[in-house]
Amino acid sequence: MFQLGIQNIPALAEKLLNEGTDPSVPVMITEWGGMERQRSITGPLGSISAIVSQADLSDPAIIVLGNDTELHWVNTAPFAGKGMLAFPAGEQEKEVVKAFQDAGGSLYTSKEFTLHQRITSLAALDSLEMIKHGKADAIFLQNKTTAQILLKYLKKHSEKSGIQLQKLSFVCIGKETAQELTKHGLMPACIFPNYAETFLAESVSSYSI
């Protein structure tokens, strides 16, 4: 077992291979072990460097070689390992995001949105890149206006990014937001009727994304 930076994995793999370690030895790498952001990948030592590069892992990480790769942290929260893109501008939106995080999910937002506090074309492009790299499983739309603006930009960039909007999951607040999705031929994975905190607490774990 090793604990070291992701950027050092290629050098470690090369060293082990040069020392005669079998390239087929299984390797498991876990980022943010035991945390809501936990994610694990596995592969043979001989190709683990390429797998890590494609997976876009981040520190901190634990690297395990050999049969012990079957051992790993188990996160039983409803949304463990799931990521949601959100653009929380107000307190009510932040309540929804917190409910998702409390259920084990990970929140992602565009750096462009954080910088300007509004959805821009660059923010949408940034979001598509996160989806493309497997960080986000769903997009949170808190109202009709957010849906209109974001969908406009997503449609503009999705084809170039090679992402089919129909395959994305959307979490909506209110029927009007959901109806905006259906206008574009998209279906919400979940519709919260309102922002009531008690409702969120009861239902955040009752749907899957």
N, CA and C atoms as a LAMMPS dump frame, in Angstrom:
ITEM: TIMESTEP
0
ITEM: NUMBER OF ATOMS
627
ITEM: BOX BOUNDS ff ff ff
-5.0000000000000000e+02 5.0000000000000000e+02
-5.0000000000000000e+02 5.0000000000000000e+02
-5.0000000000000000e+02 5.0000000000000000e+02
ITEM: ATOMS id mol type element x y z
1 1 1 N 0.853 -1.197 0
2 1 2 C 0 0 0
3 1 3 C 0.883 1.238 0
4 2 1 N 0.496 2.216 -0.811
5 2 2 C 1.254 3.454 -0.903
6 2 3 C 0.309 4.643 -0.737
7 3 1 N 0.808 5.7 -0.127
8 3 2 C 0.067 6.958 -0.077
9 3 3 C 0.971 8.027 -0.665
10 4 1 N 0.633 8.482 -1.847
11 4 2 C 1.465 9.464 -2.517
12 4 3 C 0.635 10.24 -3.536
13 5 1 N 1.217 11.279 -4.086
14 5 2 C 0.503 12.115 -5.038
15 5 3 C 0.188 11.378 -6.33
16 6 1 N -0.962 11.698 -6.915
17 6 2 C -1.38 11.079 -8.174
18 6 3 C -0.314 11.244 -9.248
19 7 1 N 0.344 12.405 -9.253
20 7 2 C 1.342 12.681 -10.295
21 7 3 C 2.552 11.752 -10.195
22 8 1 N 2.719 11.066 -9.046
23 8 2 C 3.867 10.178 -8.859
24 8 3 C 3.581 8.723 -9.252
25 9 1 N 2.339 8.423 -9.611
26 9 2 C 1.962 7.047 -9.927
27 9 3 C 2.725 6.495 -11.139
28 10 1 N 2.882 7.244 -12.248
29 10 2 C 3.647 6.708 -13.382
30 10 3 C 5.068 6.304 -12.993
31 11 1 N 5.72 7.129 -12.174
32 11 2 C 7.097 6.822 -11.757
33 11 3 C 7.122 5.579 -10.869
34 12 1 N 6.134 5.455 -9.974
35 12 2 C 6.057 4.28 -9.106
36 12 3 C 5.833 3.015 -9.928
37 13 1 N 4.892 3.092 -10.882
38 13 2 C 4.596 1.931 -11.731
39 13 3 C 5.828 1.513 -12.528
40 14 1 N 6.541 2.493 -13.096
41 14 2 C 7.738 2.194 -13.882
42 14 3 C 8.816 1.536 -13.011
43 15 1 N 8.978 2.043 -11.789
44 15 2 C 9.981 1.499 -10.874
45 15 3 C 9.662 0.037 -10.532
46 16 1 N 8.394 -0.236 -10.221
47 16 2 C 7.988 -1.589 -9.862
48 16 3 C 8.163 -2.551 -11.04
49 17 1 N 7.819 -2.092 -12.228
50 17 2 C 7.96 -2.929 -13.416
51 17 3 C 9.431 -3.223 -13.717
52 18 1 N 10.283 -2.201 -13.557
53 18 2 C 11.718 -2.375 -13.792
54 18 3 C 12.341 -3.341 -12.784
55 19 1 N 11.719 -3.406 -11.594
56 19 2 C 12.223 -4.308 -10.554
57 19 3 C 11.698 -5.725 -10.725
58 20 1 N 10.868 -5.927 -11.784
59 20 2 C 10.401 -7.266 -12.072
60 20 3 C 8.995 -7.609 -11.614
61 21 1 N 8.249 -6.625 -11.147
62 21 2 C 6.867 -6.889 -10.728
63 21 3 C 6.027 -7.263 -11.95
64 22 1 N 5.187 -8.258 -11.795
65 22 2 C 4.324 -8.734 -12.886
66 22 3 C 3.389 -7.614 -13.353
67 23 1 N 3.379 -7.287 -14.649
68 23 2 C 2.499 -6.217 -15.161
69 23 3 C 1.012 -6.487 -14.946
70 24 1 N 0.65 -7.757 -14.714
71 24 2 C -0.764 -8.1 -14.535
72 24 3 C -1.24 -7.965 -13.089
73 25 1 N -0.322 -7.619 -12.176
74 25 2 C -0.705 -7.454 -10.768
75 25 3 C -1.788 -6.377 -10.667
76 26 1 N -2.907 -6.681 -9.979
77 26 2 C -3.987 -5.691 -9.873
78 26 3 C -3.612 -4.51 -8.98
79 27 1 N -4.083 -3.347 -9.383
80 27 2 C -3.841 -2.116 -8.621
81 27 3 C -5.175 -1.416 -8.399
82 28 1 N -5.387 -0.915 -7.188
83 28 2 C -6.572 -0.096 -6.921
84 28 3 C -6.119 1.255 -6.373
85 29 1 N -6.674 2.311 -6.917
86 29 2 C -6.371 3.661 -6.45
87 29 3 C -7.673 4.298 -5.979
88 30 1 N -7.675 4.777 -4.736
89 30 2 C -8.872 5.395 -4.16
90 30 3 C -8.569 6.837 -3.801
91 31 1 N -9.358 7.765 -4.356
92 31 2 C -9.203 9.175 -3.993
93 31 3 C -10.248 9.533 -2.945
94 32 1 N -9.868 10.395 -2.011
95 32 2 C -10.77 10.874 -0.962
96 32 3 C -11.462 9.715 -0.236
97 33 1 N -10.669 8.706 0.144
98 33 2 C -11.227 7.533 0.818
99 33 3 C -12.014 7.874 2.073
100 34 1 N -13.218 7.302 2.194
101 34 2 C -14.064 7.515 3.354
102 34 3 C -14.822 8.821 3.35
103 35 1 N -14.595 9.651 2.323
104 35 2 C -15.274 10.94 2.227
105 35 3 C -16.393 10.846 1.193
106 36 1 N -17.247 11.893 1.146
107 36 2 C -18.355 11.879 0.189
108 36 3 C -17.867 11.865 -1.252
109 37 1 N -16.621 12.347 -1.464
110 37 2 C -16.066 12.399 -2.819
111 37 3 C -15.321 11.124 -3.204
112 38 1 N -15.382 10.104 -2.356
113 38 2 C -14.622 8.886 -2.608
114 38 3 C -14.885 8.298 -3.991
115 39 1 N -13.805 7.88 -4.641
116 39 2 C -13.912 7.213 -5.938
117 39 3 C -12.723 6.273 -6.099
118 40 1 N -12.958 5.082 -6.631
119 40 2 C -11.883 4.113 -6.816
120 40 3 C -11.83 3.638 -8.265
121 41 1 N -10.613 3.373 -8.728
122 41 2 C -10.427 2.754 -10.041
123 41 3 C -9.474 1.578 -9.87
124 42 1 N -9.577 0.613 -10.753
125 42 2 C -8.689 -0.548 -10.697
126 42 3 C -8.146 -0.847 -12.091
127 43 1 N -7.04 -1.58 -12.117
128 43 2 C -6.449 -1.976 -13.392
129 43 3 C -5.13 -2.679 -13.151
130 44 1 N -4.576 -3.309 -14.172
131 44 2 C -3.282 -3.983 -14.03
132 44 3 C -2.146 -2.968 -13.945
133 45 1 N -1.092 -3.337 -13.244
134 45 2 C 0.051 -2.439 -13.049
135 45 3 C 0.593 -1.917 -14.377
136 46 1 N 0.607 -2.786 -15.388
137 46 2 C 1.201 -2.404 -16.667
138 46 3 C 0.506 -1.262 -17.382
139 47 1 N -0.772 -1.044 -17.096
140 47 2 C -1.513 0.025 -17.786
141 47 3 C -2.161 1.011 -16.828
142 48 1 N -1.815 0.932 -15.546
143 48 2 C -2.48 1.778 -14.552
144 48 3 C -2.21 3.266 -14.775
145 49 1 N -1.035 3.605 -15.306
146 49 2 C -0.709 5.026 -15.541
147 49 3 C -1.676 5.642 -16.55
148 50 1 N -1.965 4.921 -17.622
149 50 2 C -2.891 5.418 -18.648
150 50 3 C -4.302 5.506 -18.095
151 51 1 N -4.696 4.537 -17.271
152 51 2 C -6.032 4.531 -16.679
153 51 3 C -6.208 5.723 -15.759
154 52 1 N -5.186 6.015 -14.958
155 52 2 C -5.226 7.159 -14.037
156 52 3 C -5.357 8.461 -14.811
157 53 1 N -4.611 8.575 -15.899
158 53 2 C -4.652 9.786 -16.716
159 53 3 C -6.051 10.044 -17.267
160 54 1 N -6.725 8.991 -17.71
161 54 2 C -8.065 9.124 -18.275
162 54 3 C -9.117 9.39 -17.199
163 55 1 N -8.872 8.88 -15.981
164 55 2 C -9.866 8.997 -14.905
165 55 3 C -9.866 10.361 -14.24
166 56 1 N -8.812 11.163 -14.444
167 56 2 C -8.744 12.508 -13.869
168 56 3 C -8.895 12.471 -12.347
169 57 1 N -8.099 11.634 -11.683
170 57 2 C -8.128 11.524 -10.23
171 57 3 C -7.414 12.704 -9.593
172 58 1 N -7.659 12.902 -8.3
173 58 2 C -6.999 13.989 -7.588
174 58 3 C -6.546 13.506 -6.211
175 59 1 N -5.609 14.229 -5.61
176 59 2 C -5.127 13.897 -4.268
177 59 3 C -6.176 14.323 -3.227
178 60 1 N -6.178 13.678 -2.043
179 60 2 C -5.297 12.597 -1.607
180 60 3 C -5.743 11.256 -2.15
181 61 1 N -4.785 10.321 -2.262
182 61 2 C -5.111 9.016 -2.822
183 61 3 C -4.312 7.919 -2.137
184 62 1 N -4.901 6.728 -2.104
185 62 2 C -4.254 5.532 -1.577
186 62 3 C -4.104 4.544 -2.732
187 63 1 N -2.911 3.968 -2.886
188 63 2 C -2.659 2.997 -3.947
189 63 3 C -2.41 1.634 -3.301
190 64 1 N -3.169 0.641 -3.713
191 64 2 C -3.035 -0.71 -3.167
192 64 3 C -2.698 -1.667 -4.3
193 65 1 N -1.65 -2.513 -4.089
194 65 2 C -1.244 -3.505 -5.079
195 65 3 C -1.545 -4.913 -4.57
196 66 1 N -1.907 -5.802 -5.483
197 66 2 C -2.089 -7.202 -5.127
198 66 3 C -3.521 -7.553 -4.783
199 67 1 N -3.698 -8.686 -4.128
200 67 2 C -5.036 -9.196 -3.832
201 67 3 C -5.845 -8.299 -2.907
202 68 1 N -5.152 -7.438 -2.148
203 68 2 C -5.862 -6.556 -1.226
204 68 3 C -6.657 -5.487 -1.946
205 69 1 N -6.61 -5.463 -3.291
206 69 2 C -7.404 -4.472 -4.019
207 69 3 C -8.895 -4.722 -3.823
208 70 1 N -9.243 -5.909 -3.288
209 70 2 C -10.651 -6.196 -3.011
210 70 3 C -11.114 -5.461 -1.765
211 71 1 N -10.161 -4.954 -0.979
212 71 2 C -10.506 -4.229 0.239
213 71 3 C -10.648 -2.753 -0.082
214 72 1 N -11.735 -2.165 0.333
215 72 2 C -11.933 -0.739 0.074
216 72 3 C -12.961 -0.175 1.041
217 73 1 N -12.957 1.132 1.156
218 73 2 C -13.938 1.791 1.995
219 73 3 C -15.32 1.611 1.374
220 74 1 N -16.305 1.407 2.204
221 74 2 C -17.674 1.282 1.716
222 74 3 C -18.485 2.462 2.231
223 75 1 N -18.978 3.255 1.322
224 75 2 C -19.816 4.395 1.675
225 75 3 C -21.257 4.033 1.317
226 76 1 N -22.114 3.887 2.324
227 76 2 C -23.474 3.403 2.1
228 76 3 C -24.496 4.532 1.952
229 77 1 N -24.056 5.779 1.923
230 77 2 C -24.988 6.893 1.75
231 77 3 C -25.683 6.77 0.39
232 78 1 N -26.957 7.23 0.286
233 78 2 C -27.741 7.061 -0.951
234 78 3 C -27.056 7.547 -2.217
235 79 1 N -26.321 8.663 -2.133
236 79 2 C -25.694 9.227 -3.318
237 79 3 C -24.173 9.116 -3.295
238 80 1 N -23.652 8.139 -2.547
239 80 2 C -22.201 7.945 -2.487
240 80 3 C -21.646 7.726 -3.883
241 81 1 N -20.622 8.5 -4.231
242 81 2 C -19.999 8.354 -5.542
243 81 3 C -20.71 9.095 -6.655
244 82 1 N -21.804 9.788 -6.335
245 82 2 C -22.55 10.538 -7.339
246 82 3 C -22.17 12.018 -7.279
247 83 1 N -22.141 12.647 -8.441
248 83 2 C -21.818 14.061 -8.507
249 83 3 C -22.945 14.849 -9.154
250 84 1 N -23.19 16.061 -8.668
251 84 2 C -24.248 16.898 -9.236
252 84 3 C -23.694 18.285 -9.542
253 85 1 N -23.987 18.744 -10.748
254 85 2 C -23.642 20.106 -11.139
255 85 3 C -24.729 21.045 -10.642
256 86 1 N -24.352 22.136 -10.015
257 86 2 C -25.348 23.071 -9.505
258 86 3 C -24.844 24.498 -9.645
259 87 1 N -25.786 25.417 -9.63
260 87 2 C -25.474 26.847 -9.732
261 87 3 C -26.215 27.566 -8.604
262 88 1 N -25.817 27.291 -7.34
263 88 2 C -26.558 27.824 -6.185
264 88 3 C -26.31 29.301 -5.94
265 89 1 N -27.305 30.121 -6.281
266 89 2 C -27.158 31.562 -6.117
267 89 3 C -27.825 32.069 -4.842
268 90 1 N -28.793 31.326 -4.298
269 90 2 C -29.522 31.787 -3.12
270 90 3 C -29.545 30.748 -2.014
271 91 1 N -30.101 31.143 -0.866
272 91 2 C -30.129 30.257 0.283
273 91 3 C -30.971 29.009 0.03
274 92 1 N -32.098 29.145 -0.682
275 92 2 C -32.948 27.984 -0.925
276 92 3 C -32.24 26.951 -1.792
277 93 1 N -31.531 27.428 -2.818
278 93 2 C -30.784 26.506 -3.657
279 93 3 C -29.713 25.787 -2.852
280 94 1 N -29.095 26.512 -1.925
281 94 2 C -28.047 25.924 -1.102
282 94 3 C -28.607 24.844 -0.18
283 95 1 N -29.89 24.97 0.207
284 95 2 C -30.524 23.937 1.027
285 95 3 C -30.623 22.623 0.253
286 96 1 N -30.993 22.729 -1.015
287 96 2 C -31.101 21.536 -1.858
288 96 3 C -29.73 20.884 -1.998
289 97 1 N -28.734 21.708 -2.276
290 97 2 C -27.37 21.215 -2.442
291 97 3 C -26.888 20.531 -1.162
292 98 1 N -27.194 21.142 -0.004
293 98 2 C -26.764 20.565 1.272
294 98 3 C -27.435 19.21 1.502
295 99 1 N -28.725 19.104 1.146
296 99 2 C -29.436 17.834 1.309
297 99 3 C -28.779 16.747 0.468
298 100 1 N -28.36 17.119 -0.741
299 100 2 C -27.689 16.179 -1.634
300 100 3 C -26.346 15.753 -1.049
301 101 1 N -25.6 16.713 -0.519
302 101 2 C -24.298 16.403 0.065
303 101 3 C -24.446 15.568 1.332
304 102 1 N -25.459 15.879 2.143
305 102 2 C -25.703 15.107 3.366
306 102 3 C -26.023 13.651 3.043
307 103 1 N -26.56 13.417 1.827
308 103 2 C -26.879 12.043 1.402
309 103 3 C -25.7 11.387 0.696
310 104 1 N -24.514 12.007 0.792
311 104 2 C -23.302 11.392 0.274
312 104 3 C -22.855 11.872 -1.087
313 105 1 N -23.601 12.775 -1.72
314 105 2 C -23.253 13.247 -3.051
315 105 3 C -22.166 14.314 -3.041
316 106 1 N -21.563 14.512 -4.18
317 106 2 C -20.535 15.541 -4.337
318 106 3 C -21.056 16.653 -5.231
319 107 1 N -20.814 17.882 -4.845
320 107 2 C -21.279 19.049 -5.594
321 107 3 C -20.165 19.604 -6.461
322 108 1 N -20.515 19.932 -7.702
323 108 2 C -19.578 20.592 -8.604
324 108 3 C -20.267 21.824 -9.185
325 109 1 N -19.514 22.873 -9.36
326 109 2 C -20.059 24.057 -10.012
327 109 3 C -18.99 24.652 -10.911
328 110 1 N -19.419 25.403 -11.874
329 110 2 C -18.481 25.991 -12.827
330 110 3 C -17.672 27.116 -12.179
331 111 1 N -16.38 27.153 -12.468
332 111 2 C -15.545 28.245 -11.968
333 111 3 C -16.021 29.571 -12.541
334 112 1 N -16.512 29.521 -13.781
335 112 2 C -17.017 30.741 -14.419
336 112 3 C -18.244 31.262 -13.673
337 113 1 N -19.103 30.335 -13.243
338 113 2 C -20.294 30.745 -12.495
339 113 3 C -19.899 31.338 -11.151
340 114 1 N -18.963 30.68 -10.472
341 114 2 C -18.495 31.174 -9.172
342 114 3 C -17.914 32.572 -9.301
343 115 1 N -17.218 32.811 -10.401
344 115 2 C -16.57 34.104 -10.622
345 115 3 C -17.58 35.206 -10.904
346 116 1 N -18.577 34.926 -11.753
347 116 2 C -19.505 35.964 -12.196
348 116 3 C -20.897 35.889 -11.563
349 117 1 N -21.165 34.779 -10.846
350 117 2 C -22.465 34.564 -10.209
351 117 3 C -23.621 34.627 -11.209
352 118 1 N -23.372 34.176 -12.4
353 118 2 C -24.424 34.041 -13.398
354 118 3 C -23.989 32.988 -14.425
355 119 1 N -24.97 32.375 -15.065
356 119 2 C -24.674 31.329 -16.043
357 119 3 C -24.312 31.968 -17.374
358 120 1 N -23.124 31.659 -17.852
359 120 2 C -22.641 32.191 -19.123
360 120 3 C -22.358 31.023 -20.077
361 121 1 N -22.034 31.364 -21.306
362 121 2 C -21.681 30.342 -22.277
363 121 3 C -20.455 29.555 -21.806
364 122 1 N -19.488 30.247 -21.226
365 122 2 C -18.29 29.59 -20.72
366 122 3 C -18.605 28.69 -19.537
367 123 1 N -19.562 29.098 -18.705
368 123 2 C -19.965 28.277 -17.554
369 123 3 C -20.592 26.974 -18.038
370 124 1 N -21.397 27.052 -19.085
371 124 2 C -22.02 25.854 -19.648
372 124 3 C -20.964 24.935 -20.255
373 125 1 N -19.994 25.52 -20.961
374 125 2 C -18.918 24.744 -21.565
375 125 3 C -18.086 24.069 -20.478
376 126 1 N -17.824 24.803 -19.413
377 126 2 C -17.101 24.282 -18.263
378 126 3 C -17.856 23.086 -17.669
379 127 1 N -19.183 23.22 -17.585
380 127 2 C -20.028 22.161 -17.026
381 127 3 C -19.985 20.907 -17.891
382 128 1 N -20.048 21.09 -19.202
383 128 2 C -19.994 19.949 -20.118
384 128 3 C -18.673 19.197 -20.003
385 129 1 N -17.595 19.926 -19.758
386 129 2 C -16.296 19.286 -19.597
387 129 3 C -16.282 18.418 -18.341
388 130 1 N -16.936 18.89 -17.257
389 130 2 C -17.002 18.098 -16.033
390 130 3 C -17.824 16.83 -16.255
391 131 1 N -18.898 16.955 -17.036
392 131 2 C -19.732 15.796 -17.359
393 131 3 C -18.932 14.819 -18.22
394 132 1 N -18.225 15.366 -19.195
395 132 2 C -17.437 14.546 -20.128
396 132 3 C -16.396 13.72 -19.392
397 133 1 N -15.825 14.288 -18.31
398 133 2 C -14.785 13.596 -17.563
399 133 3 C -15.354 12.782 -16.401
400 134 1 N -16.673 12.597 -16.402
401 134 2 C -17.294 11.693 -15.435
402 134 3 C -17.453 12.212 -14.026
403 135 1 N -17.322 13.517 -13.819
404 135 2 C -17.451 14.054 -12.468
405 135 3 C -18.91 14.222 -12.05
406 136 1 N -19.765 14.588 -12.996
407 136 2 C -21.163 14.88 -12.652
408 136 3 C -22.108 13.864 -13.272
409 137 1 N -23.085 13.419 -12.475
410 137 2 C -24.101 12.473 -12.943
411 137 3 C -25.429 13.171 -13.205
412 138 1 N -25.604 14.369 -12.657
413 138 2 C -26.871 15.086 -12.815
414 138 3 C -26.637 16.59 -12.779
415 139 1 N -27.598 17.331 -13.32
416 139 2 C -27.566 18.79 -13.303
417 139 3 C -28.782 19.285 -12.529
418 140 1 N -28.551 20.17 -11.583
419 140 2 C -29.623 20.715 -10.759
420 140 3 C -30.134 22.025 -11.362
421 141 1 N -31.43 22.072 -11.654
422 141 2 C -32.072 23.276 -12.195
423 141 3 C -33.069 23.781 -11.174
424 142 1 N -32.783 24.958 -10.595
425 142 2 C -33.603 25.426 -9.487
426 142 3 C -34.851 26.204 -9.903
427 143 1 N -34.902 26.678 -11.149
428 143 2 C -36.086 27.403 -11.605
429 143 3 C -36.132 27.441 -13.134
430 144 1 N -37.23 27.953 -13.654
431 144 2 C -37.447 27.99 -15.094
432 144 3 C -36.391 28.829 -15.805
433 145 1 N -36.042 29.972 -15.218
434 145 2 C -35.067 30.867 -15.842
435 145 3 C -33.694 30.2 -15.959
436 146 1 N -33.282 29.527 -14.885
437 146 2 C -32.005 28.806 -14.923
438 146 3 C -32.024 27.762 -16.03
439 147 1 N -33.151 27.038 -16.134
440 147 2 C -33.29 26.001 -17.16
441 147 3 C -33.189 26.603 -18.56
442 148 1 N -33.874 27.725 -18.793
443 148 2 C -33.863 28.364 -20.107
444 148 3 C -32.449 28.791 -20.518
445 149 1 N -31.752 29.458 -19.595
446 149 2 C -30.412 29.969 -19.903
447 149 3 C -29.416 28.829 -20.1
448 150 1 N -29.428 27.885 -19.149
449 150 2 C -28.451 26.809 -19.213
450 150 3 C -28.677 25.914 -20.424
451 151 1 N -29.927 25.576 -20.705
452 151 2 C -30.212 24.701 -21.849
453 151 3 C -29.816 25.352 -23.174
454 152 1 N -29.998 26.655 -23.244
455 152 2 C -29.603 27.385 -24.445
456 152 3 C -28.107 27.181 -24.728
457 153 1 N -27.292 27.333 -23.69
458 153 2 C -25.85 27.188 -23.861
459 153 3 C -25.429 25.728 -23.998
460 154 1 N -26.116 24.831 -23.267
461 154 2 C -25.772 23.413 -23.356
462 154 3 C -25.997 22.888 -24.776
463 155 1 N -27.106 23.298 -25.381
464 155 2 C -27.4 22.861 -26.75
465 155 3 C -26.347 23.397 -27.719
466 156 1 N -25.87 24.591 -27.441
467 156 2 C -24.875 25.228 -28.302
468 156 3 C -23.553 24.457 -28.29
469 157 1 N -23.179 23.944 -27.104
470 157 2 C -21.856 23.33 -26.962
471 157 3 C -21.859 21.802 -26.936
472 158 1 N -23.019 21.183 -26.697
473 158 2 C -23.045 19.738 -26.476
474 158 3 C -22.544 18.932 -27.674
475 159 1 N -22.927 19.348 -28.881
476 159 2 C -22.517 18.597 -30.073
477 159 3 C -21.006 18.601 -30.234
478 160 1 N -20.382 19.763 -30.008
479 160 2 C -18.929 19.857 -30.123
480 160 3 C -18.239 19.027 -29.047
481 161 1 N -18.895 18.914 -27.88
482 161 2 C -18.304 18.162 -26.771
483 161 3 C -18.559 16.668 -26.883
484 162 1 N -19.398 16.277 -27.844
485 162 2 C -19.706 14.866 -28.018
486 162 3 C -20.607 14.314 -26.936
487 163 1 N -21.427 15.174 -26.335
488 163 2 C -22.326 14.763 -25.258
489 163 3 C -23.772 14.885 -25.717
490 164 1 N -24.552 13.819 -25.512
491 164 2 C -25.966 13.827 -25.855
492 164 3 C -26.781 14.27 -24.637
493 165 1 N -27.478 15.394 -24.775
494 165 2 C -28.245 15.926 -23.644
495 165 3 C -29.288 14.934 -23.155
496 166 1 N -29.81 14.109 -24.066
497 166 2 C -30.854 13.148 -23.699
498 166 3 C -30.354 12.112 -22.691
499 167 1 N -29.036 11.968 -22.61
500 167 2 C -28.478 10.975 -21.699
501 167 3 C -28.13 11.566 -20.329
502 168 1 N -28.336 12.869 -20.169
503 168 2 C -28.038 13.517 -18.892
504 168 3 C -29.229 13.426 -17.948
505 169 1 N -28.954 13.454 -16.661
506 169 2 C -30.009 13.469 -15.648
507 169 3 C -30.189 14.888 -15.137
508 170 1 N -31.432 15.313 -14.99
509 170 2 C -31.736 16.645 -14.492
510 170 3 C -32.607 16.554 -13.245
511 171 1 N -32.246 17.319 -12.233
512 171 2 C -33.029 17.416 -10.993
513 171 3 C -33.659 18.807 -10.98
514 172 1 N -34.972 18.867 -10.883
515 172 2 C -35.688 20.138 -11.022
516 172 3 C -36.448 20.534 -9.763
517 173 1 N -36.604 21.842 -9.598
518 173 2 C -37.507 22.382 -8.583
519 173 3 C -38.722 22.941 -9.311
520 174 1 N -39.873 22.372 -9.048
521 174 2 C -41.128 22.892 -9.599
522 174 3 C -41.493 22.375 -10.977
523 175 1 N -42.8 22.391 -11.255
524 175 2 C -43.308 21.877 -12.524
525 175 3 C -42.898 22.743 -13.707
526 176 1 N -42.837 24.07 -13.505
527 176 2 C -42.458 24.961 -14.608
528 176 3 C -41.047 24.661 -15.109
529 177 1 N -40.149 24.359 -14.179
530 177 2 C -38.773 24.016 -14.555
531 177 3 C -38.762 22.723 -15.352
532 178 1 N -39.528 21.739 -14.877
533 178 2 C -39.613 20.455 -15.571
534 178 3 C -40.216 20.614 -16.955
535 179 1 N -41.224 21.483 -17.076
536 179 2 C -41.865 21.707 -18.379
537 179 3 C -40.893 22.334 -19.368
538 180 1 N -39.991 23.171 -18.868
539 180 2 C -38.975 23.786 -19.734
540 180 3 C -38.068 22.702 -20.305
541 181 1 N -37.78 21.697 -19.503
542 181 2 C -36.967 20.578 -19.983
543 181 3 C -37.679 19.819 -21.101
544 182 1 N -38.969 19.524 -20.873
545 182 2 C -39.717 18.728 -21.848
546 182 3 C -39.844 19.446 -23.192
547 183 1 N -39.816 20.788 -23.18
548 183 2 C -39.857 21.55 -24.43
549 183 3 C -38.667 21.2 -25.323
550 184 1 N -37.576 20.794 -24.678
551 184 2 C -36.351 20.458 -25.415
552 184 3 C -36.202 18.947 -25.581
553 185 1 N -37.283 18.226 -25.295
554 185 2 C -37.247 16.777 -25.445
555 185 3 C -36.471 16.06 -24.364
556 186 1 N -36.321 16.706 -23.203
557 186 2 C -35.576 16.136 -22.085
558 186 3 C -36.52 15.814 -20.932
559 187 1 N -36.18 14.78 -20.175
560 187 2 C -37.028 14.362 -19.06
561 187 3 C -36.259 14.477 -17.747
562 188 1 N -36.889 15.065 -16.715
563 188 2 C -36.211 15.177 -15.415
564 188 3 C -36.129 13.827 -14.706
565 189 1 N -35.013 13.613 -14.013
566 189 2 C -34.871 12.388 -13.226
567 189 3 C -35.666 12.518 -11.927
568 190 1 N -35.836 13.744 -11.474
569 190 2 C -36.552 13.988 -10.219
570 190 3 C -37.105 15.404 -10.227
571 191 1 N -38.303 15.573 -9.675
572 191 2 C -38.904 16.902 -9.539
573 191 3 C -39.258 17.131 -8.076
574 192 1 N -38.612 18.121 -7.449
575 192 2 C -39.014 18.547 -6.112
576 192 3 C -40.101 19.602 -6.307
577 193 1 N -41.281 19.462 -5.696
578 193 2 C -42.348 20.441 -5.905
579 193 3 C -42.04 21.812 -5.316
580 194 1 N -41.194 21.863 -4.288
581 194 2 C -40.864 23.156 -3.665
582 194 3 C -39.561 23.024 -2.895
583 195 1 N -39.231 24.077 -2.157
584 195 2 C -37.973 24.103 -1.426
585 195 3 C -38.112 23.663 0.031
586 196 1 N -39.304 23.207 0.423
587 196 2 C -39.536 22.879 1.83
588 196 3 C -38.459 21.928 2.346
589 197 1 N -37.784 22.326 3.402
590 197 2 C -36.663 21.54 3.917
591 197 3 C -37.099 20.152 4.376
592 198 1 N -38.289 20.05 4.979
593 198 2 C -38.739 18.737 5.447
594 198 3 C -38.946 17.799 4.261
595 199 1 N -39.475 18.346 3.172
596 199 2 C -39.688 17.528 1.969
597 199 3 C -38.361 17.034 1.426
598 200 1 N -37.373 17.932 1.389
599 200 2 C -36.068 17.563 0.868
600 200 3 C -35.444 16.458 1.704
601 201 1 N -35.549 16.612 3.024
602 201 2 C -34.951 15.627 3.918
603 201 3 C -35.567 14.247 3.706
604 202 1 N -36.872 14.211 3.43
605 202 2 C -37.569 12.947 3.251
606 202 3 C -37.347 12.336 1.873
607 203 1 N -37.192 13.162 0.868
608 203 2 C -37.185 12.616 -0.485
609 203 3 C -35.842 12.627 -1.19
610 204 1 N -34.836 13.259 -0.615
611 204 2 C -33.551 13.329 -1.312
612 204 3 C -32.952 11.947 -1.527
613 205 1 N -33.308 10.99 -0.684
614 205 2 C -32.761 9.637 -0.833
615 205 3 C -33.719 8.68 -1.539
616 206 1 N -34.822 9.227 -2.073
617 206 2 C -35.831 8.347 -2.672
618 206 3 C -35.737 8.271 -4.192
619 207 1 N -34.758 8.938 -4.789
620 207 2 C -34.611 8.844 -6.237
621 207 3 C -33.166 8.521 -6.573
622 208 1 N -32.953 8.087 -7.772
623 208 2 C -31.597 7.735 -8.192
624 208 3 C -31.21 8.557 -9.416
625 209 1 N -29.918 8.846 -9.533
626 209 2 C -29.432 9.593 -10.699
627 209 3 C -28.281 8.819 -11.322
